């Protein structure tokens, strides 16, 4: 994963199956919980 000042550092990464759930926490305290099956598996190397 490419990181920058805009998107910050990668804290950790693990492989999941579609049965897992993901909990993302930003440094501002925003929580996002979703099923791994709902996350796109398409890779991309672009930045907005």
N, C-alpha and C positions, 0 to 999 in steps of 0.2 A: 504494500500500500504506500502510495506517495503521500507524504504529509507536507504541510506548509504552515506558515503563520496563520493563514485563514482557517484551515480545518483542524489544526492542533495535532498533538501527538497521538499515536496509537497506543492505547493502554494495554490491550490484550486481544488475542484472537484464538479461537478454537473451531474445530469442525463440528457441524451440527447435522442432525437428521431432520426430516420434515415434521417429526413428532415433537421437537423441542420448541420452547418459547424463548424469546429474547427480551431482555430488559436493558434498555439503553439509558444512561444517566449523563446529562451534560454537566459541565462545570458550573453552570448557573442553577442546577438542581432540577431541570426539566426531565421528567421520566417518560419513556415511551416503551410500552409493552406490546409485543406482537408475536404471532406464530412464525416460526422459521419458514414454513411453507408459503407464507405471503411475501417473502423477500425475493426479489428478482435475482436469478443466478447469472444474469448477463453481466460481463465485465465491462468496465469503461475506464478510460484514461483521460477524461476531459474534466475541466474545471470551469465553473461559471464565473 
